[in-house]
Amino acid sequence: MKQSKAIQVCGTGSGVGKSVIVTALCRIFLQDGFKVCPFKAQNMALNSYVTKDGGEIGRAQATQAQAASIAPSVDMNPILIKPTSDRKAQIIVKGHPVRNMSVYEYVNYKKKAQSIVLKSFRRLAKEYELVVIEGAGSPAEVNLKSHDIVNMRMAKHANAPVLLVGDIDKGGVFAWIVGTLELLTKEERKRIKGIVINKFRGDKRLLRPGIDFLEKKTGIKVLGVIPYFKDIKIAEEDSIPLEKRSGGTNNQKIQKEKQLDIAVISLPHISNFTDFDALENEPDVKLRYVSCESEFGNPDVIIIPGTKSTVSDLNYLKKTGLAEKIALIIKNHPTTYLVGICGGYQMLGEKINDRRATESARKSVKGLGILPVVTSFEKEKILSCVKAEDMVSGLEVAGYEIHHGKTRLLKECKPVFKIFQRQGKKAKGLDGAISKDGRIWGTYLHGVFDEDNFRRSFLNKLRVKNGWPSLAVISSFNQDKEFDKLAGLVRENIDMDLLYEIAGL
């Protein structure tokens, strides 16, 4: 059988697990000896990643590329949409921002976008033996089909067979799958070659009547049923899991020993929440997301995270009383630390200027006034991978910058990090700001807690303040092992022979 250059994964809706299935397939095909890469024509996400050549793509495609053991590139996600409000979004094309557009403006832009998308796909198809394509939302959104560039029209351009994924944990999966197929055209339905039921809890034997019905009703084989899992750590893409929002913790490794309580502010436009994955994996950390005053308690650390709409989310903090609550905790609890990352760092300052209307119609707004810094938004977006040294401990950190703002330090405020590498080349620069007592600091570096030694040093400072013993550095988290675990789980629960037949391999 002639080898296909692509296979596409579509879903019955958003959040059904398309990204994770694509990640699994990338690792499976890599393990089986294929040169494979991911591709998503258009991604709407606030969780992004900076490539080695300084381009911005969806975090999910970067994760999928890592599963395929290749460097992420802008061709893998040529169009990234970052919502700034309910009706507007920043449009990132080939890794760089074009401008903010309304929904209708972007629809009109889509003809040009489609040409860009297809060129990116063709480049990947020439370089790789197999491209695993991810759809977006649902292919059955009838109001969007006329200008679709990411679902069935993309599959047609790529001549790709399609797997349809449904989430049984949400309920109604059979109606969801049948309804999706009913809303596709006859030609589109012919392209659907397999069904995947995702996030199943329970005994699969009880699902057999449903599978039999589905296959008879649709004429399409169920490729597999993937169990619901909690023990495999794969980065989330677009939204924070509800378990985290509820104020719980996924980390139960240490039951008897006291845990450090880290409260992350759940901003309306929170971005790059993967910044906290490494903290959450530590055995002595309970990390939770808070969205109102009553959820605060007395945390050891408060983190104001990154955001796509700094001014809007700053106003949210002020209007909801969260800003006042943060200030009171810092004043009345001398052992509590406060950290701001990117947009959160900008909020900690005295003022944010936006004279170019880069993000807001307001030319200037007062910040929280906690750090003596002033931020001004510039037209150019800074996108870079960075290595730096903590100016207090001398420990190395690594991260990436994604921001329009430039922040100026006032008075005797000192920077946090000394940059020595940018985009893989030697560089000199300073980043962030820190209070005199070291309890309050901000940085532009996403992923700042990913380096083991720096993260443990930071946590041990908190432990010492609480009168607890320091802990040793835990060996680095191994993402490759997690990819292998995911690939193993999917292999065990799908018909691999059918998968290869569908893919034409």
N, C-alpha and C positions, 0 to 999 in steps of 0.2 A: 504493500500500500504506500502511496506517495506521502512523504512526510509533510505535515502541516507546519506552517511557520508560526501559528498562533492558536491559542485556546482562550476563550473569554469566560469570566465568571460574573454573572449578573445576579441580582437579588430581588426578592419580592418586595423589598423596601429598604430603607436606611437602617443601619444597625443590626442587620441579620447575620453579619459575620463574613462578608465578602473579602474584606482586607485580610483577615486571618486565614481564610481558605487559600487566597492567592499566595500569602506568605508560605503556607504549608506546601503548596504545589511547587513554588520556586525551590524550596529545599529538597523536596522529593526528586524533582527532575535533575537537580544538581547531583544528588547522591547517586542517581542512575547514570551519570556520565554525560549529561547534556549541558551545553553552554546556554544558559537560560537567563532571561531578564524580565522584570515587571514593567507594566505600562498602564497608566491611567490618563486618558486624554484630558479630562477636566476633573478637578478635585475641589470641593468646597470644604475648607478646613482652616482652623486657627492654629492647629498644631503643625508647625513647619520645621524644615531642616535646611541647613546651608551646605551646598556641595563644595567640593574642593576648588572648583573654579568660580566660587562666589555667587552661585545661583540659588534661589529659594524654591523648594518643592515641598509637597505634602510629606509629613513625617511617615505616613504609612508606606509610601513608595521607597523612602530611604530604608525603612525596616525590611521591606521585601527584597531590595537590592542586597542588603546585608545577608539575608537568608540565602540568596543566590551566590554569595561570596564575590560580589562585584561592587565597584564604587558607584554610589548613586550619581545620576546625571539629570540635567534639566529635561532631556528628551523623555525620561521616564514619567514625567508629569508636566507636560508643556504648558498647561493652563491651570493656575491655582487661583481660586476665588477666596478672598479673606473678608468675610462680612464686617462692615464697620457700623451698620445699623440694620433695622429690619428691611430697608429698601435700597441700601447702597452697599457696595463692596469694593475693595481694592482688587484690581485684576492684575495678576502676576503672569507674564508671558515669557516663556523660556528663561525663567528664573529671576526676572526683573519687573518691577511695577510699571504698568502703562499709565493708569490713572484710576481714580475712583469712578465707578459707573453705577447708574441706576439699573434696575432690572431691564427696562426697555432699551437703554443704551447698550447693554451687553448683548441682548438678543440681536440688535442690529450689527454688533461687532462680530457675531458668531461666524459669518461667512469667511471673514479673514482668519478667525481663530481655527476654523476647520482646516484651512490650508496649512496652517502652522502645525496642527496636530498630525496631519497625515505625513508631512515631511519628517517629523520626529519619529513616527512609527516606522517609516521606510528605512530610516537610518538604523534603527534598532534591529529591524528584520534582516538587514544585510549583515549586521555584526554578530547576531545571535542565532542559534539553531532554533530556539523556541522563545516566543514572547507570550507571557501570561498576562492577559489584559483584565483589568478590573472595571466593571461598570460603575454607575453612580445611582444611588436611590433605587428606583424601579424602572424597568424598560417599558412599563405600561402606563406611564404618566401621559395621558392622551393630550393634555394641554401643552406638553413640551416636545412631543414627537416630531413636529414639523421642523424644529430647529435642533434636533438631537445631534450631538457630536461625540457622545460618550458611550451609548448603549448599543442598540441593535444596528444603527447605522454604522457605528465603528466596527462592529462584528462583520458587517457586510463588506466594508472596505478592506478589512484584514482577511476576509474569507475564513473566518474563525468559527469553529463549532462553539456552542455556548452551554455552560452549566448553569442551572438556575438553583439558587440557594434560598431556602426558607427557614425561618427561626421558629421551631416548635415551642420554645420556652415562652414566647409571647402569647401563644394560644392561636387557634384558628389557622394552623399552617396549611391544612388541606384546601380550605376555601381560598386562602391567600395564593397558593400555587395555581390552582385551577382558574381562579379569577385573573391572575396575571396572564396566563396562557390564552384565555378567552379574549383579552384585550389586545393581543398581538395579531398582526396580519397573518395570513396563511403562510407566506414566505418566511416571516419572522419565526413562526412556530416551528417550521422545518429546521431552523438553525439550532433549536434547543435539543441537545442530544443526551442530556442527563440531568437528573434532579438530585440535589443534596439537601437532606433534612439536618439542620444544625441545632446544637445546644439541647440534645435530648437527655432527659433525666428518667431513669427507671429501667424496666426490663424490656428489651427490644422485642421479645416474643409478643408482647401486648400490642406492638405497633404493626404487626404483620397484616392484619385485616386492612389497616389504613393504607399500607404500601400497595397491597393487592388492588385496592380500589383505585388508588392514584394511577398506577400503571395501566389499568384497564381503561380508566376514564380518559387519560391523556395520550396513551400509546407511547409514553416515554419511560425508559427504565429509571428506577431510583438507584443512583450510583452508590449512595451510602448514607448512613445515619451517624453523625458525629456527636459523641457524648459531650455534655456540658462539662467544662473543666475549670478548675480554680488554681491548679498547681503548676501551670505553665505561664511564664511571664513574657507576654508579648505586648509591646506598646499599644495603647489605645490610640485611635485616630482623632475623632472629632468631638467626643463628649466624655465627661467624667462619669465613670460608673456610679450608679445610684448608691451602691454600698458605701462609696467614699463620701458622697454628699451627706449621707445620713449621720456622719460623725463617728463611724466605726473605724476599725482597722483591719487590714488584711494580714497583719503580722502578729501571729500568736506564738512565736518561737520561744519567747521568755515569758513564763507565766508568773513565777515567784518573784523575780527581780523587778524592781521598779522601772517603769519605762518613761522616757522623755516624751512629753506631750507637745507635738508640733501642730499648730493651727494655721492652715492656709486659707486665706480669704477667698471665698467663692465669688469672684467677680462675674458680672453678666457677660463680659467679653473675654474671659480668661483664655490665654493662649499658652502653648508649650508647657502643659502641665506634666509632661514627661520629665521636667526638671526635678521632680520630687520622687521619681521611681527609686533612685538609689537610696534616698533617705528611708523610704517605706520598706525597703528590703533589710534594713538594719534590725537586729534582734531586740534592741533596747529602745525602739522608736514606735510610738503610736501617732500616726499621721492622720489628720482628719481635716475636712473642709467645713468652714463655718460661713453662714450667710446671714446671721442675725446676732444681736447682742447676747441673747440668752444662751447661745451655744458656746460662748468663749470659755467660760471657766477661768482657770489660772494656768495658761499654757507656759511652757518653758521657752518656746519660740513662736512668734507670729511672723508669717511670711505673706507679703503682698506680692502676688505673682505677676507675670507678664500679661499684657492685654492688648488687643487690637485697637481699642478705643480708650486711650488713657484719660482724656478729659471727661468723657461720658462716665467712665467707671469711677473717677475721682469724685464727680458730683454724686454718684450713687453712694459712695462711702459717707459723704457729708449728709445727704438727705436721710439715710437710714439710721444715722447715729453710730455707725461703725467707726467712723473717723474719731469721734469723741471717745468711744470705748477704747480704741487702740491707744490714744494719748493717755487716758486714765491708767490703763494697765502698765504702760511704760513708766509713768510717774510713780505709781504706788507699789510696783513690784520690781525692786532693783535688780533682781536676778533674771528677769525676762528679757530675751533678746528680740530685736525687730530687724527683719531683713526685707529688702525690696529688690526685686529682679526686673530689669528692663523697665516696663511701664510702671511697675511698683516702685522702683527706684526713683523715677521721675516724680511720682506722687509725693514721695517723702520730702521733696524740696520745698523751697519758699514760693516758687512761681514757675508756671509753664507758659511760654510764649508760642503762639502759632500764627504769626503774621501772614504767612502764605496760605492759610486755611488748608494746611496739609491734612488735618484730621477734624478740625472743628471750625465753626463760624466765629467762635469767640477768639479774639486776638491775644488775650492774656487771662489766665485764671490763677488764683491763689492755690498753692499746694497745701500739704498738711503742715508745713513749717517745722518739720522734725529734724531735717538735715539742712545745713546752710549751703544749698546749691540752687542753681537756676537752670532750667532746660528750655532750649529753643528748638522748635521743629524746623528742619531744613527740607528742601525739595528732594535731595538725593537720599536714597535709602542705603544705609550701611549694612552690608552683608559679608561676613567674614568668619572663618574659623580661626580661633585664637588660642595660644598658649601663654600663660602668665605665671608670675610668682606672687604668692601672698606676702605682702610687705611686712607683716607681723611675724609669721612663723617661718617664712622662707620656703614654704611648701609649694609645689607646682600644682596649677589648676589648668584645665582645658575647657573650652566651651565655644559657643558661636554667638555672633551678634546679628540681630535683625531689628533695626530701629531707624527712624527718621530723626530722632532727637539728638542734640548735642548738649551735654551738661557741663556747666561751668561751676567750679568750686569757689566758695566765698570764704572770707575770714581766714581762720587757721585750719580749715577743714583739710584732712589728708585723704589721698586716694587709698583704695584697698589693694589693688593689684598693679604690678609692673609687667606690662606686656613685652614679651621677647620674641614672639613669633606670630605672624599673621599670614594665612593662606600658604603655610608651609615655608615661608621665607622669614629671615631674620627681620625683626622690627623693634622699634622703641616706642613706648607709649604708656599711658597711665589709664586706669579704669576705676570707676566707682568712687565712693566717699564713705568715711567712717567717723563715728563720733569719738570724742576724746577718751571715753571710758571703754570703747570697743563694743558696746552692746548693740549699737544701731549702725547698720551699714547697707549700702546699696551697690548694685553692679549691673552692667549691661550683659554679662555673660550668662547665657542660657546653658544649662548643664554644669553649672559651677560645682555642684555637689557630687558629680560623677567620679571624681578622683578619690580613691580610697583613703589615702593618707590625710588629705585635707578634710574630707568629710568626718573621719574619725576624730581628728584633732578638734574640729568644731564641736562635735557631740561630747567629747570628753571635757571640754571647758564647762559645758552645762552640767555634766555629771559632778564635777568637782565643786561647782557652786551649790549643788544640792547635797553635798557631803557624801556622794557615792564614789566608789572606786572607778578608775578609768578602765576601759576595755581595750583589748588588742585589736589591731586592724584585721578585719575579716578578709580572706582571700577574695580577689576580684570576682564579681558576678560574671558568670560565663554565658553570654547571650547565645553562643553557638550551641551549647548544650540544650538551651530552651528551644531553639529552632529544631534540633534533632528530636526532642521530645514531642514537639508539635507534629513533625513529619511522621514520626512513629505512630502517634495516635490516629492521624488521618489514614495512613496506610492500612492500619488494622481494621478500619471501619468503612472502607470503600472497596469497590470491586476494581482492583488495579488493572486487571486484564481489560475491563470495559473502558477504564480511563485511557489506556494506551490506544485502544481501538478508536475511541472518540477523537483523540489527539492526532491520530494517524501516524503513530510512532512505531 
